[in-house]
């Protein structure tokens, strides 16, 4: 095989994140390493420069949240990914990109998914007092 090997990709990940992913974590590097937003973008930028990969076809919104979505209230309803799906980014995908010099994935054409993160504020503002009242009512006899 020409170009870098699997071990080169794993060493790159370890060097830039401070830890080596386990065999199971190799199936989804960004999730395993807790990379989202600017951290994930910076990781992919360094990857493309170090291995000379043309990232023209790369769509970050399929692999990780952007910084603006990370700042939205995400409890109890989590902030959704832009297209409603999150595709894992595996070591084998990074390896294929490094060996060919271009991004190997093709993405489906999807409309942006509706976000219901605005429901978090009413759920918290109304739900917590109701839960507190129920707890007080339940424990008033003790």
ChimeraX commands (.cxc) that place a marker at each C-alpha (Angstrom):
marker #1 position 0.00,0.00,0.00 radius 0.5
marker #1 position 1.21,3.48,-0.79 radius 0.5
marker #1 position 1.24,6.31,1.69 radius 0.5
marker #1 position 0.65,6.20,5.41 radius 0.5
marker #1 position -0.61,3.14,7.20 radius 0.5
marker #1 position -3.11,2.56,9.98 radius 0.5
marker #1 position -0.39,2.92,12.61 radius 0.5
marker #1 position 0.53,6.37,11.22 radius 0.5
marker #1 position -3.08,7.52,11.64 radius 0.5
marker #1 position -3.22,6.17,15.19 radius 0.5
marker #1 position 0.07,7.89,16.06 radius 0.5
marker #1 position -1.26,11.16,14.62 radius 0.5
marker #1 position -4.41,10.87,16.74 radius 0.5
marker #1 position -2.38,10.09,19.86 radius 0.5
marker #1 position 0.03,12.95,19.21 radius 0.5
marker #1 position -2.70,15.54,18.67 radius 0.5
marker #1 position -5.24,14.46,21.28 radius 0.5
marker #1 position -3.04,13.01,24.00 radius 0.5
marker #1 position -4.44,9.49,23.93 radius 0.5
marker #1 position -4.65,6.50,21.68 radius 0.5
marker #1 position -8.18,5.29,20.86 radius 0.5
marker #1 position -9.17,1.74,21.76 radius 0.5
marker #1 position -10.13,-0.70,19.01 radius 0.5
marker #1 position -13.83,0.03,19.57 radius 0.5
marker #1 position -13.25,3.79,19.62 radius 0.5
marker #1 position -11.60,3.60,16.20 radius 0.5
marker #1 position -15.07,3.31,14.67 radius 0.5
marker #1 position -15.90,6.91,15.64 radius 0.5
marker #1 position -12.84,8.98,16.47 radius 0.5
marker #1 position -14.52,12.34,17.02 radius 0.5
marker #1 position -17.08,10.96,19.48 radius 0.5
marker #1 position -14.50,8.82,21.30 radius 0.5
marker #1 position -12.22,11.80,21.80 radius 0.5
marker #1 position -15.06,14.19,22.65 radius 0.5
marker #1 position -14.30,16.49,19.72 radius 0.5
marker #1 position -17.03,18.85,18.55 radius 0.5
marker #1 position -17.19,22.43,17.32 radius 0.5
marker #1 position -13.91,24.27,16.89 radius 0.5
marker #1 position -11.92,21.39,18.42 radius 0.5
marker #1 position -13.13,18.95,15.75 radius 0.5
marker #1 position -12.53,21.51,12.99 radius 0.5
marker #1 position -8.99,22.15,14.22 radius 0.5
marker #1 position -8.30,18.40,14.41 radius 0.5
marker #1 position -9.46,17.91,10.81 radius 0.5
marker #1 position -7.45,20.93,9.60 radius 0.5
marker #1 position -4.26,19.55,11.16 radius 0.5
marker #1 position -5.06,16.10,9.71 radius 0.5
marker #1 position -5.49,17.49,6.19 radius 0.5
marker #1 position -2.24,19.46,6.38 radius 0.5
marker #1 position -0.16,16.67,7.87 radius 0.5
marker #1 position -1.31,14.04,5.37 radius 0.5
marker #1 position -1.84,16.33,2.36 radius 0.5
marker #1 position -5.55,15.58,1.99 radius 0.5
marker #1 position -7.75,17.73,-0.24 radius 0.5
marker #1 position -10.80,18.27,2.00 radius 0.5
marker #1 position -12.99,19.78,-0.76 radius 0.5
marker #1 position -15.69,17.12,-0.28 radius 0.5
marker #1 position -15.64,17.10,3.53 radius 0.5
marker #1 position -18.94,18.14,5.18 radius 0.5
marker #1 position -18.29,18.74,8.90 radius 0.5
marker #1 position -22.00,19.09,9.73 radius 0.5
marker #1 position -22.41,15.34,9.14 radius 0.5
marker #1 position -19.68,14.41,11.64 radius 0.5
marker #1 position -19.82,16.91,14.50 radius 0.5
marker #1 position -21.76,19.85,15.89 radius 0.5
marker #1 position -20.58,23.32,14.98 radius 0.5
marker #1 position -19.70,25.83,17.69 radius 0.5
marker #1 position -23.04,27.67,17.49 radius 0.5
marker #1 position -24.99,24.45,18.10 radius 0.5
marker #1 position -22.78,23.63,21.06 radius 0.5
marker #1 position -23.77,26.92,22.71 radius 0.5
marker #1 position -27.50,26.25,22.47 radius 0.5
marker #1 position -29.33,24.95,25.54 radius 0.5
marker #1 position -29.21,21.18,25.20 radius 0.5
marker #1 position -31.05,19.83,28.20 radius 0.5
marker #1 position -33.43,18.03,28.37 radius 0.5
marker #1 position -33.62,18.00,24.55 radius 0.5
marker #1 position -30.14,17.76,22.96 radius 0.5
marker #1 position -29.09,20.10,20.17 radius 0.5
marker #1 position -29.57,18.20,16.90 radius 0.5
marker #1 position -27.05,17.85,14.13 radius 0.5
marker #1 position -27.70,20.18,11.20 radius 0.5
marker #1 position -29.12,17.44,8.98 radius 0.5
marker #1 position -30.59,15.34,11.78 radius 0.5
marker #1 position -27.97,12.60,11.41 radius 0.5
marker #1 position -24.43,12.14,12.63 radius 0.5
marker #1 position -22.07,9.97,10.61 radius 0.5
marker #1 position -19.19,8.36,12.50 radius 0.5
marker #1 position -15.66,9.23,11.41 radius 0.5
marker #1 position -13.55,6.09,11.56 radius 0.5
marker #1 position -9.82,5.47,11.44 radius 0.5
marker #1 position -10.35,3.59,8.17 radius 0.5
marker #1 position -11.94,6.70,6.62 radius 0.5
marker #1 position -9.01,8.84,7.74 radius 0.5
marker #1 position -6.61,6.20,6.43 radius 0.5
marker #1 position -8.31,6.10,3.03 radius 0.5
marker #1 position -8.20,9.91,2.85 radius 0.5
marker #1 position -4.50,9.97,3.76 radius 0.5
marker #1 position -3.63,7.29,1.21 radius 0.5
marker #1 position -5.57,8.81,-1.69 radius 0.5
marker #1 position -5.00,12.49,-0.87 radius 0.5
marker #1 position -8.70,13.36,-1.13 radius 0.5
marker #1 position -11.78,13.04,1.04 radius 0.5
marker #1 position -13.35,9.62,0.28 radius 0.5
marker #1 position -16.95,10.11,1.44 radius 0.5
marker #1 position -19.93,11.33,-0.55 radius 0.5
marker #1 position -22.80,12.78,1.42 radius 0.5
marker #1 position -26.55,12.62,0.79 radius 0.5
marker #1 position -28.47,15.77,-0.06 radius 0.5
marker #1 position -30.60,16.43,3.00 radius 0.5
marker #1 position -32.58,19.45,4.13 radius 0.5
marker #1 position -31.61,20.93,7.50 radius 0.5
marker #1 position -33.38,19.19,10.38 radius 0.5
marker #1 position -35.77,21.27,12.47 radius 0.5
marker #1 position -34.35,22.19,15.85 radius 0.5
marker #1 position -36.55,22.07,18.90 radius 0.5
marker #1 position -33.94,23.32,21.34 radius 0.5
marker #1 position -36.16,26.32,22.15 radius 0.5
marker #1 position -38.45,23.90,24.03 radius 0.5
marker #1 position -35.76,23.48,26.70 radius 0.5
marker #1 position -36.47,26.84,28.35 radius 0.5
marker #1 position -40.22,26.24,28.92 radius 0.5
marker #1 position -39.58,22.64,29.96 radius 0.5
marker #1 position -37.13,23.80,32.61 radius 0.5
marker #1 position -39.10,26.86,33.72 radius 0.5
marker #1 position -42.38,24.96,34.01 radius 0.5
marker #1 position -41.17,21.44,34.66 radius 0.5
marker #1 position -38.86,22.03,37.61 radius 0.5
marker #1 position -41.44,23.87,39.75 radius 0.5
marker #1 position -44.03,21.17,39.00 radius 0.5
marker #1 position -41.54,18.45,39.98 radius 0.5
marker #1 position -40.65,20.34,43.16 radius 0.5
marker #1 position -44.34,20.69,44.06 radius 0.5
marker #1 position -44.91,16.98,43.47 radius 0.5
marker #1 position -41.89,16.10,45.61 radius 0.5
marker #1 position -43.10,18.35,48.45 radius 0.5
marker #1 position -46.58,16.87,48.22 radius 0.5
marker #1 position -45.21,13.30,48.22 radius 0.5
marker #1 position -42.95,13.83,51.22 radius 0.5
marker #1 position -45.18,16.09,53.34 radius 0.5
marker #1 position -46.38,13.19,55.45 radius 0.5
marker #1 position -42.88,12.16,56.55 radius 0.5
marker link #1:1,2 radius 0.2
marker link #1:2,3 radius 0.2
marker link #1:3,4 radius 0.2
marker link #1:4,5 radius 0.2
marker link #1:5,6 radius 0.2
marker link #1:6,7 radius 0.2
marker link #1:7,8 radius 0.2
marker link #1:8,9 radius 0.2
marker link #1:9,10 radius 0.2
marker link #1:10,11 radius 0.2
marker link #1:11,12 radius 0.2
marker link #1:12,13 radius 0.2
marker link #1:13,14 radius 0.2
marker link #1:14,15 radius 0.2
marker link #1:15,16 radius 0.2
marker link #1:16,17 radius 0.2
marker link #1:17,18 radius 0.2
marker link #1:18,19 radius 0.2
marker link #1:19,20 radius 0.2
marker link #1:20,21 radius 0.2
marker link #1:21,22 radius 0.2
marker link #1:22,23 radius 0.2
marker link #1:23,24 radius 0.2
marker link #1:24,25 radius 0.2
marker link #1:25,26 radius 0.2
marker link #1:26,27 radius 0.2
marker link #1:27,28 radius 0.2
marker link #1:28,29 radius 0.2
marker link #1:29,30 radius 0.2
marker link #1:30,31 radius 0.2
marker link #1:31,32 radius 0.2
marker link #1:32,33 radius 0.2
marker link #1:33,34 radius 0.2
marker link #1:34,35 radius 0.2
marker link #1:35,36 radius 0.2
marker link #1:36,37 radius 0.2
marker link #1:37,38 radius 0.2
marker link #1:38,39 radius 0.2
marker link #1:39,40 radius 0.2
marker link #1:40,41 radius 0.2
marker link #1:41,42 radius 0.2
marker link #1:42,43 radius 0.2
marker link #1:43,44 radius 0.2
marker link #1:44,45 radius 0.2
marker link #1:45,46 radius 0.2
marker link #1:46,47 radius 0.2
marker link #1:47,48 radius 0.2
marker link #1:48,49 radius 0.2
marker link #1:49,50 radius 0.2
marker link #1:50,51 radius 0.2
marker link #1:51,52 radius 0.2
marker link #1:52,53 radius 0.2
marker link #1:53,54 radius 0.2
marker link #1:54,55 radius 0.2
marker link #1:55,56 radius 0.2
marker link #1:56,57 radius 0.2
marker link #1:57,58 radius 0.2
marker link #1:58,59 radius 0.2
marker link #1:59,60 radius 0.2
marker link #1:60,61 radius 0.2
marker link #1:61,62 radius 0.2
marker link #1:62,63 radius 0.2
marker link #1:63,64 radius 0.2
marker link #1:64,65 radius 0.2
marker link #1:65,66 radius 0.2
marker link #1:66,67 radius 0.2
marker link #1:67,68 radius 0.2
marker link #1:68,69 radius 0.2
marker link #1:69,70 radius 0.2
marker link #1:70,71 radius 0.2
marker link #1:71,72 radius 0.2
marker link #1:72,73 radius 0.2
marker link #1:73,74 radius 0.2
marker link #1:74,75 radius 0.2
marker link #1:75,76 radius 0.2
marker link #1:76,77 radius 0.2
marker link #1:77,78 radius 0.2
marker link #1:78,79 radius 0.2
marker link #1:79,80 radius 0.2
marker link #1:80,81 radius 0.2
marker link #1:81,82 radius 0.2
marker link #1:82,83 radius 0.2
marker link #1:83,84 radius 0.2
marker link #1:84,85 radius 0.2
marker link #1:85,86 radius 0.2
marker link #1:86,87 radius 0.2
marker link #1:87,88 radius 0.2
marker link #1:88,89 radius 0.2
marker link #1:89,90 radius 0.2
marker link #1:90,91 radius 0.2
marker link #1:91,92 radius 0.2
marker link #1:92,93 radius 0.2
marker link #1:93,94 radius 0.2
marker link #1:94,95 radius 0.2
marker link #1:95,96 radius 0.2
marker link #1:96,97 radius 0.2
marker link #1:97,98 radius 0.2
marker link #1:98,99 radius 0.2
marker link #1:99,100 radius 0.2
marker link #1:100,101 radius 0.2
marker link #1:101,102 radius 0.2
marker link #1:102,103 radius 0.2
marker link #1:103,104 radius 0.2
marker link #1:104,105 radius 0.2
marker link #1:105,106 radius 0.2
marker link #1:106,107 radius 0.2
marker link #1:107,108 radius 0.2
marker link #1:108,109 radius 0.2
marker link #1:109,110 radius 0.2
marker link #1:110,111 radius 0.2
marker link #1:111,112 radius 0.2
marker link #1:112,113 radius 0.2
marker link #1:113,114 radius 0.2
marker link #1:114,115 radius 0.2
marker link #1:115,116 radius 0.2
marker link #1:116,117 radius 0.2
marker link #1:117,118 radius 0.2
marker link #1:118,119 radius 0.2
marker link #1:119,120 radius 0.2
marker link #1:120,121 radius 0.2
marker link #1:121,122 radius 0.2
marker link #1:122,123 radius 0.2
marker link #1:123,124 radius 0.2
marker link #1:124,125 radius 0.2
marker link #1:125,126 radius 0.2
marker link #1:126,127 radius 0.2
marker link #1:127,128 radius 0.2
marker link #1:128,129 radius 0.2
marker link #1:129,130 radius 0.2
marker link #1:130,131 radius 0.2
marker link #1:131,132 radius 0.2
marker link #1:132,133 radius 0.2
marker link #1:133,134 radius 0.2
marker link #1:134,135 radius 0.2
marker link #1:135,136 radius 0.2
marker link #1:136,137 radius 0.2
marker link #1:137,138 radius 0.2
marker link #1:138,139 radius 0.2
marker link #1:139,140 radius 0.2
marker link #1:140,141 radius 0.2
marker link #1:141,142 radius 0.2
view
